[in-house]
């Protein structure tokens, strides 16, 4: 693995414009990584909340036939639906 001191030493040998371009690319990459990490964390949090909500709702669906009445139609075709 390349050590930070080696990277800095190499950077100092390059022209300022190139150093700036490298830094800008690195910052862009970091921002994108942070954005993706935040999105992943939000998705994980949402999945947990959805699972908790489903667990809370389960007793209602098990005991109230009106909540599941439309599942009797699950085996029927949709009007106008043409399977391939």
Backbone atoms as SQL, in Angstrom:
CREATE TABLE atoms (id INTEGER PRIMARY KEY, chain TEXT, resi INTEGER, resn TEXT, atom TEXT, x REAL, y REAL, z REAL);
INSERT INTO atoms VALUES
  (1, 'A', 1, 'UNK', 'N', 0.839, -1.178, 0.000),
  (2, 'A', 1, 'UNK', 'CA', 0.000, 0.000, 0.000),
  (3, 'A', 1, 'UNK', 'C', 0.887, 1.245, 0.000),
  (4, 'A', 2, 'UNK', 'N', 0.492, 2.231, -0.743),
  (5, 'A', 2, 'UNK', 'CA', 1.252, 3.474, -0.838),
  (6, 'A', 2, 'UNK', 'C', 1.006, 4.304, 0.419),
  (7, 'A', 3, 'UNK', 'N', 2.065, 4.821, 0.982),
  (8, 'A', 3, 'UNK', 'CA', 1.975, 5.629, 2.197),
  (9, 'A', 3, 'UNK', 'C', 1.687, 7.085, 1.835),
  (10, 'A', 4, 'UNK', 'N', 1.015, 7.768, 2.724),
  (11, 'A', 4, 'UNK', 'CA', 0.625, 9.166, 2.497),
  (12, 'A', 4, 'UNK', 'C', 1.838, 10.043, 2.191),
  (13, 'A', 5, 'UNK', 'N', 2.943, 9.829, 2.889),
  (14, 'A', 5, 'UNK', 'CA', 4.151, 10.635, 2.644),
  (15, 'A', 5, 'UNK', 'C', 4.669, 10.446, 1.225),
  (16, 'A', 6, 'UNK', 'N', 4.588, 9.222, 0.718),
  (17, 'A', 6, 'UNK', 'CA', 5.032, 8.944, -0.653),
  (18, 'A', 6, 'UNK', 'C', 4.153, 9.682, -1.664),
  (19, 'A', 7, 'UNK', 'N', 2.851, 9.692, -1.407),
  (20, 'A', 7, 'UNK', 'CA', 1.925, 10.391, -2.301),
  (21, 'A', 7, 'UNK', 'C', 2.236, 11.882, -2.307),
  (22, 'A', 8, 'UNK', 'N', 2.413, 12.462, -1.127),
  (23, 'A', 8, 'UNK', 'CA', 2.702, 13.896, -1.033),
  (24, 'A', 8, 'UNK', 'C', 4.035, 14.241, -1.694),
  (25, 'A', 9, 'UNK', 'N', 5.025, 13.397, -1.500),
  (26, 'A', 9, 'UNK', 'CA', 6.335, 13.629, -2.124),
  (27, 'A', 9, 'UNK', 'C', 6.202, 13.601, -3.644),
  (28, 'A', 10, 'UNK', 'N', 5.439, 12.637, -4.162),
  (29, 'A', 10, 'UNK', 'CA', 5.212, 12.540, -5.610),
  (30, 'A', 10, 'UNK', 'C', 4.440, 13.753, -6.121),
  (31, 'A', 11, 'UNK', 'N', 3.440, 14.188, -5.366),
  (32, 'A', 11, 'UNK', 'CA', 2.636, 15.347, -5.768),
  (33, 'A', 11, 'UNK', 'C', 3.502, 16.601, -5.894),
  (34, 'A', 12, 'UNK', 'N', 4.430, 16.779, -4.971),
  (35, 'A', 12, 'UNK', 'CA', 5.278, 17.981, -4.977),
  (36, 'A', 12, 'UNK', 'C', 6.161, 18.058, -6.217),
  (37, 'A', 13, 'UNK', 'N', 6.396, 16.936, -6.860),
  (38, 'A', 13, 'UNK', 'CA', 7.241, 16.914, -8.050),
  (39, 'A', 13, 'UNK', 'C', 6.458, 17.264, -9.321),
  (40, 'A', 14, 'UNK', 'N', 5.182, 17.378, -9.224),
  (41, 'A', 14, 'UNK', 'CA', 4.339, 17.639, -10.388),
  (42, 'A', 14, 'UNK', 'C', 4.030, 19.129, -10.499),
  (43, 'A', 15, 'UNK', 'N', 3.698, 19.597, -11.692),
  (44, 'A', 15, 'UNK', 'CA', 3.327, 21.007, -11.866),
  (45, 'A', 15, 'UNK', 'C', 2.043, 21.320, -11.065),
  (46, 'A', 16, 'UNK', 'N', 1.906, 22.571, -10.691),
  (47, 'A', 16, 'UNK', 'CA', 0.774, 22.994, -9.867),
  (48, 'A', 16, 'UNK', 'C', -0.564, 22.662, -10.534),
  (49, 'A', 17, 'UNK', 'N', -0.663, 22.898, -11.843),
  (50, 'A', 17, 'UNK', 'CA', -1.924, 22.631, -12.531),
  (51, 'A', 17, 'UNK', 'C', -2.302, 21.155, -12.433),
  (52, 'A', 18, 'UNK', 'N', -1.318, 20.285, -12.575),
  (53, 'A', 18, 'UNK', 'CA', -1.577, 18.850, -12.491),
  (54, 'A', 18, 'UNK', 'C', -1.947, 18.457, -11.054),
  (55, 'A', 19, 'UNK', 'N', -1.260, 19.043, -10.078),
  (56, 'A', 19, 'UNK', 'CA', -1.581, 18.768, -8.670),
  (57, 'A', 19, 'UNK', 'C', -3.013, 19.182, -8.364),
  (58, 'A', 20, 'UNK', 'N', -3.399, 20.353, -8.874),
  (59, 'A', 20, 'UNK', 'CA', -4.753, 20.836, -8.653),
  (60, 'A', 20, 'UNK', 'C', -5.780, 19.906, -9.301),
  (61, 'A', 21, 'UNK', 'N', -5.512, 19.452, -10.503),
  (62, 'A', 21, 'UNK', 'CA', -6.420, 18.533, -11.200),
  (63, 'A', 21, 'UNK', 'C', -6.555, 17.219, -10.436),
  (64, 'A', 22, 'UNK', 'N', -5.463, 16.716, -9.895),
  (65, 'A', 22, 'UNK', 'CA', -5.492, 15.479, -9.107),
  (66, 'A', 22, 'UNK', 'C', -6.336, 15.673, -7.847),
  (67, 'A', 23, 'UNK', 'N', -6.126, 16.798, -7.174),
  (68, 'A', 23, 'UNK', 'CA', -6.896, 17.083, -5.958),
  (69, 'A', 23, 'UNK', 'C', -8.385, 17.237, -6.258),
  (70, 'A', 24, 'UNK', 'N', -8.705, 17.925, -7.343),
  (71, 'A', 24, 'UNK', 'CA', -10.111, 18.092, -7.716),
  (72, 'A', 24, 'UNK', 'C', -10.759, 16.735, -8.010),
  (73, 'A', 25, 'UNK', 'N', -10.047, 15.862, -8.706),
  (74, 'A', 25, 'UNK', 'CA', -10.579, 14.531, -9.003),
  (75, 'A', 25, 'UNK', 'C', -10.763, 13.726, -7.719),
  (76, 'A', 26, 'UNK', 'N', -9.813, 13.848, -6.802),
  (77, 'A', 26, 'UNK', 'CA', -9.913, 13.131, -5.526),
  (78, 'A', 26, 'UNK', 'C', -11.100, 13.634, -4.711),
  (79, 'A', 27, 'UNK', 'N', -11.299, 14.944, -4.681),
  (80, 'A', 27, 'UNK', 'CA', -12.439, 15.516, -3.941),
  (81, 'A', 27, 'UNK', 'C', -13.751, 15.069, -4.574),
  (82, 'A', 28, 'UNK', 'N', -13.811, 15.080, -5.898),
  (83, 'A', 28, 'UNK', 'CA', -15.016, 14.620, -6.592),
  (84, 'A', 28, 'UNK', 'C', -15.307, 13.161, -6.227),
  (85, 'A', 29, 'UNK', 'N', -14.279, 12.323, -6.230),
  (86, 'A', 29, 'UNK', 'CA', -14.433, 10.913, -5.895),
  (87, 'A', 29, 'UNK', 'C', -14.903, 10.746, -4.449),
  (88, 'A', 30, 'UNK', 'N', -14.345, 11.528, -3.533),
  (89, 'A', 30, 'UNK', 'CA', -14.764, 11.462, -2.131),
  (90, 'A', 30, 'UNK', 'C', -16.220, 11.866, -1.964),
  (91, 'A', 31, 'UNK', 'N', -16.625, 12.938, -2.636),
  (92, 'A', 31, 'UNK', 'CA', -18.019, 13.385, -2.542),
  (93, 'A', 31, 'UNK', 'C', -18.970, 12.318, -3.072),
  (94, 'A', 32, 'UNK', 'N', -18.612, 11.689, -4.171),
  (95, 'A', 32, 'UNK', 'CA', -19.451, 10.630, -4.739),
  (96, 'A', 32, 'UNK', 'C', -19.525, 9.442, -3.785),
  (97, 'A', 33, 'UNK', 'N', -18.412, 9.074, -3.189),
  (98, 'A', 33, 'UNK', 'CA', -18.402, 7.966, -2.228),
  (99, 'A', 33, 'UNK', 'C', -19.271, 8.286, -1.015),
  (100, 'A', 34, 'UNK', 'N', -19.183, 9.512, -0.521),
  (101, 'A', 34, 'UNK', 'CA', -20.007, 9.924, 0.616),
  (102, 'A', 34, 'UNK', 'C', -21.488, 9.921, 0.253),
  (103, 'A', 35, 'UNK', 'N', -21.808, 10.374, -0.956),
  (104, 'A', 35, 'UNK', 'CA', -23.200, 10.384, -1.403),
  (105, 'A', 35, 'UNK', 'C', -23.755, 8.966, -1.469),
  (106, 'A', 36, 'UNK', 'N', -22.985, 8.044, -2.027),
  (107, 'A', 36, 'UNK', 'CA', -23.423, 6.655, -2.124),
  (108, 'A', 36, 'UNK', 'C', -23.545, 6.006, -0.750),
  (109, 'A', 37, 'UNK', 'N', -22.611, 6.317, 0.127),
  (110, 'A', 37, 'UNK', 'CA', -22.657, 5.770, 1.491),
  (111, 'A', 37, 'UNK', 'C', -23.899, 6.271, 2.230),
  (112, 'A', 38, 'UNK', 'N', -24.210, 7.550, 2.059),
  (113, 'A', 38, 'UNK', 'CA', -25.394, 8.115, 2.700),
  (114, 'A', 38, 'UNK', 'C', -26.657, 7.464, 2.140),
  (115, 'A', 39, 'UNK', 'N', -26.711, 7.271, 0.823),
  (116, 'A', 39, 'UNK', 'CA', -27.863, 6.632, 0.198),
  (117, 'A', 39, 'UNK', 'C', -28.028, 5.207, 0.725),
  (118, 'A', 40, 'UNK', 'N', -26.912, 4.481, 0.838),
  (119, 'A', 40, 'UNK', 'CA', -26.947, 3.110, 1.341),
  (120, 'A', 40, 'UNK', 'C', -27.445, 3.083, 2.786),
  (121, 'A', 41, 'UNK', 'N', -26.973, 4.027, 3.616),
  (122, 'A', 41, 'UNK', 'CA', -27.405, 4.100, 5.007),
  (123, 'A', 41, 'UNK', 'C', -28.894, 4.427, 5.089),
  (124, 'A', 42, 'UNK', 'N', -29.364, 5.336, 4.244),
  (125, 'A', 42, 'UNK', 'CA', -30.787, 5.676, 4.221),
  (126, 'A', 42, 'UNK', 'C', -31.616, 4.468, 3.808),
  (127, 'A', 43, 'UNK', 'N', -31.153, 3.723, 2.814),
  (128, 'A', 43, 'UNK', 'CA', -31.870, 2.540, 2.342),
  (129, 'A', 43, 'UNK', 'C', -31.932, 1.493, 3.447),
  (130, 'A', 44, 'UNK', 'N', -30.812, 1.265, 4.133),
  (131, 'A', 44, 'UNK', 'CA', -30.793, 0.287, 5.224),
  (132, 'A', 44, 'UNK', 'C', -31.760, 0.696, 6.330),
  (133, 'A', 45, 'UNK', 'N', -31.772, 1.976, 6.659),
  (134, 'A', 45, 'UNK', 'CA', -32.675, 2.486, 7.688),
  (135, 'A', 45, 'UNK', 'C', -34.131, 2.311, 7.258),
  (136, 'A', 46, 'UNK', 'N', -34.421, 2.585, 5.999),
  (137, 'A', 46, 'UNK', 'CA', -35.780, 2.446, 5.500),
  (138, 'A', 46, 'UNK', 'C', -36.208, 0.985, 5.529),
  (139, 'A', 47, 'UNK', 'N', -35.327, 0.072, 5.166),
  (140, 'A', 47, 'UNK', 'CA', -35.650, -1.359, 5.195),
  (141, 'A', 47, 'UNK', 'C', -35.993, -1.808, 6.603),
  (142, 'A', 48, 'UNK', 'N', -35.254, -1.327, 7.598),
  (143, 'A', 48, 'UNK', 'CA', -35.529, -1.676, 8.997),
  (144, 'A', 48, 'UNK', 'C', -36.904, -1.149, 9.402),
  (145, 'A', 49, 'UNK', 'N', -37.187, 0.110, 9.063),
  (146, 'A', 49, 'UNK', 'CA', -38.487, 0.698, 9.422),
  (147, 'A', 49, 'UNK', 'C', -39.635, -0.035, 8.730),
  (148, 'A', 50, 'UNK', 'N', -39.463, -0.407, 7.462),
  (149, 'A', 50, 'UNK', 'CA', -40.501, -1.149, 6.751),
  (150, 'A', 50, 'UNK', 'C', -40.727, -2.530, 7.381),
  (151, 'A', 51, 'UNK', 'N', -39.663, -3.196, 7.753),
  (152, 'A', 51, 'UNK', 'CA', -39.790, -4.508, 8.388),
  (153, 'A', 51, 'UNK', 'C', -40.505, -4.392, 9.734),
  (154, 'A', 52, 'UNK', 'N', -40.164, -3.358, 10.509),
  (155, 'A', 52, 'UNK', 'CA', -40.835, -3.144, 11.787),
  (156, 'A', 52, 'UNK', 'C', -42.317, -2.864, 11.580),
  (157, 'A', 53, 'UNK', 'N', -42.643, -2.061, 10.583),
  (158, 'A', 53, 'UNK', 'CA', -44.045, -1.748, 10.291),
  (159, 'A', 53, 'UNK', 'C', -44.803, -2.994, 9.846),
  (160, 'A', 54, 'UNK', 'N', -44.165, -3.823, 9.038),
  (161, 'A', 54, 'UNK', 'CA', -44.810, -5.055, 8.579),
  (162, 'A', 54, 'UNK', 'C', -45.083, -5.984, 9.762),
  (163, 'A', 55, 'UNK', 'N', -44.148, -6.069, 10.684),
  (164, 'A', 55, 'UNK', 'CA', -44.346, -6.893, 11.882),
  (165, 'A', 55, 'UNK', 'C', -45.519, -6.382, 12.711),
  (166, 'A', 56, 'UNK', 'N', -45.644, -5.068, 12.836),
  (167, 'A', 56, 'UNK', 'CA', -46.745, -4.484, 13.601),
  (168, 'A', 56, 'UNK', 'C', -48.084, -4.724, 12.915),
  (169, 'A', 57, 'UNK', 'N', -48.098, -4.711, 11.577),
  (170, 'A', 57, 'UNK', 'CA', -49.347, -4.870, 10.828),
  (171, 'A', 57, 'UNK', 'C', -49.778, -6.325, 10.694),
  (172, 'A', 58, 'UNK', 'N', -48.863, -7.259, 10.827),
  (173, 'A', 58, 'UNK', 'CA', -49.154, -8.673, 10.605),
  (174, 'A', 58, 'UNK', 'C', -50.359, -9.182, 11.394),
  (175, 'A', 59, 'UNK', 'N', -50.496, -8.901, 12.685),
  (176, 'A', 59, 'UNK', 'CA', -51.668, -9.408, 13.414),
  (177, 'A', 59, 'UNK', 'C', -52.999, -8.923, 12.828),
  (178, 'A', 60, 'UNK', 'N', -53.028, -7.709, 12.307),
  (179, 'A', 60, 'UNK', 'CA', -54.251, -7.186, 11.699),
  (180, 'A', 60, 'UNK', 'C', -54.609, -7.957, 10.428),
  (181, 'A', 61, 'UNK', 'N', -53.610, -8.267, 9.624),
  (182, 'A', 61, 'UNK', 'CA', -53.857, -9.010, 8.392),
  (183, 'A', 61, 'UNK', 'C', -54.230, -10.462, 8.676),
  (184, 'A', 62, 'UNK', 'N', -53.723, -11.012, 9.778),
  (185, 'A', 62, 'UNK', 'CA', -54.046, -12.387, 10.137),
  (186, 'A', 62, 'UNK', 'C', -55.464, -12.518, 10.701),
  (187, 'A', 63, 'UNK', 'N', -55.969, -11.447, 11.315),
  (188, 'A', 63, 'UNK', 'CA', -57.260, -11.545, 11.994),
  (189, 'A', 63, 'UNK', 'C', -58.411, -10.831, 11.279),
  (190, 'A', 64, 'UNK', 'N', -58.129, -10.040, 10.263),
  (191, 'A', 64, 'UNK', 'CA', -59.190, -9.271, 9.592),
  (192, 'A', 64, 'UNK', 'C', -59.249, -9.664, 8.123),
  (193, 'A', 65, 'UNK', 'N', -60.263, -10.467, 7.771),
  (194, 'A', 65, 'UNK', 'CA', -60.381, -10.953, 6.393),
  (195, 'A', 65, 'UNK', 'C', -60.616, -9.838, 5.384),
  (196, 'A', 66, 'UNK', 'N', -61.163, -8.713, 5.815),
  (197, 'A', 66, 'UNK', 'CA', -61.385, -7.603, 4.881),
  (198, 'A', 66, 'UNK', 'C', -60.067, -7.045, 4.345),
  (199, 'A', 67, 'UNK', 'N', -59.010, -7.156, 5.133),
  (200, 'A', 67, 'UNK', 'CA', -57.714, -6.643, 4.678),
  (201, 'A', 67, 'UNK', 'C', -57.090, -7.532, 3.608),
  (202, 'A', 68, 'UNK', 'N', -57.514, -8.779, 3.542),
  (203, 'A', 68, 'UNK', 'CA', -56.930, -9.708, 2.571),
  (204, 'A', 68, 'UNK', 'C', -57.950, -10.208, 1.555),
  (205, 'A', 69, 'UNK', 'N', -59.115, -9.566, 1.484),
  (206, 'A', 69, 'UNK', 'CA', -60.189, -10.027, 0.592),
  (207, 'A', 69, 'UNK', 'C', -59.738, -10.081, -0.870),
  (208, 'A', 70, 'UNK', 'N', -58.947, -9.138, -1.298),
  (209, 'A', 70, 'UNK', 'CA', -58.542, -9.104, -2.710),
  (210, 'A', 70, 'UNK', 'C', -57.530, -10.183, -3.072),
  (211, 'A', 71, 'UNK', 'N', -56.937, -10.840, -2.087),
  (212, 'A', 71, 'UNK', 'CA', -56.000, -11.921, -2.419),
  (213, 'A', 71, 'UNK', 'C', -56.714, -13.110, -3.040),
  (214, 'A', 72, 'UNK', 'N', -58.043, -13.178, -2.884),
  (215, 'A', 72, 'UNK', 'CA', -58.812, -14.242, -3.532),
  (216, 'A', 72, 'UNK', 'C', -58.731, -14.122, -5.044),
  (217, 'A', 73, 'UNK', 'N', -58.395, -12.944, -5.537),
  (218, 'A', 73, 'UNK', 'CA', -58.306, -12.706, -6.982),
  (219, 'A', 73, 'UNK', 'C', -56.894, -12.936, -7.535),
  (220, 'A', 74, 'UNK', 'N', -55.970, -13.327, -6.687),
  (221, 'A', 74, 'UNK', 'CA', -54.571, -13.458, -7.112),
  (222, 'A', 74, 'UNK', 'C', -54.379, -14.405, -8.291),
  (223, 'A', 75, 'UNK', 'N', -55.196, -15.426, -8.401),
  (224, 'A', 75, 'UNK', 'CA', -54.993, -16.393, -9.480),
  (225, 'A', 75, 'UNK', 'C', -55.695, -15.989, -10.777),
  (226, 'A', 76, 'UNK', 'N', -56.493, -14.919, -10.741),
  (227, 'A', 76, 'UNK', 'CA', -57.211, -14.478, -11.935),
  (228, 'A', 76, 'UNK', 'C', -56.337, -13.559, -12.791),
  (229, 'A', 77, 'UNK', 'N', -56.590, -13.591, -14.104),
  (230, 'A', 77, 'UNK', 'CA', -55.866, -12.716, -15.018),
  (231, 'A', 77, 'UNK', 'C', -56.394, -11.286, -14.896),
  (232, 'A', 78, 'UNK', 'N', -55.524, -10.336, -15.194),
  (233, 'A', 78, 'UNK', 'CA', -55.944, -8.934, -15.231),
  (234, 'A', 78, 'UNK', 'C', -56.722, -8.701, -16.522),
  (235, 'A', 79, 'UNK', 'N', -57.730, -7.854, -16.442),
  (236, 'A', 79, 'UNK', 'CA', -58.520, -7.504, -17.610),
  (237, 'A', 79, 'UNK', 'C', -57.617, -6.838, -18.646),
  (238, 'A', 80, 'UNK', 'N', -57.577, -7.368, -19.829),
  (239, 'A', 80, 'UNK', 'CA', -56.785, -6.771, -20.888),
  (240, 'A', 80, 'UNK', 'C', -55.318, -7.172, -20.864),
  (241, 'A', 81, 'UNK', 'N', -54.919, -7.990, -19.915),
  (242, 'A', 81, 'UNK', 'CA', -53.509, -8.394, -19.823),
  (243, 'A', 81, 'UNK', 'C', -53.270, -9.587, -20.735),
  (244, 'A', 82, 'UNK', 'N', -52.292, -9.463, -21.599),
  (245, 'A', 82, 'UNK', 'CA', -51.948, -10.532, -22.520),
  (246, 'A', 82, 'UNK', 'C', -50.559, -11.066, -22.158),
  (247, 'A', 83, 'UNK', 'N', -50.487, -12.247, -21.547),
  (248, 'A', 83, 'UNK', 'CA', -49.156, -12.799, -21.233),
  (249, 'A', 83, 'UNK', 'C', -48.378, -13.101, -22.506),
  (250, 'A', 84, 'UNK', 'N', -47.094, -12.993, -22.425),
  (251, 'A', 84, 'UNK', 'CA', -46.241, -13.235, -23.597),
  (252, 'A', 84, 'UNK', 'C', -46.090, -14.709, -23.886);
